[in-house]
């Protein structure tokens, strides 16, 4: 595709400088997004998390709370992301012996002028980082895998 036909990036000004997109003329509508990811770890780390045997405390509950808090603060972390008044943030952290590890899913909802996908992704990534932080004393080689947007709904009002 030639440069003349390339799609215009909305976060770049005429001179190529980064800028926040003006959404003031957009109508508000129902927005909903889901994201997921996983933390893969050793069986020893998995057993320590499930058994509640880590010095930093209860990993699953802490990761859920961290994910919820992160979704609410996404616009403070990502420079060109608009702040949203979220109406729902659900974060599930489910132990999966088959990985072994923790599967994480976030569901975010709001009424707004821009999508909630960054909030859902931020919730998953932060919950995953929290799992790693809390269990690194048992496994320093955990991996955060497959953080991805699962759905992104933008319904007209």
Secondary structure, 3 states (H helix, E strand, C coil): CCCCCCCCCCCECCCCCECCCCCCCCCCEEEEEEEEEEEECCHHHHHHHHCCCCCCCCHHHHHHHHHHHHHHCHHHHCCCCCCCCEEEEEEEEEEECCCCEEEEEEEEEEEECCCCHHHHHHHHHHHHHHHHHHHCCCCCCCEEEEEEEEEEEEECC
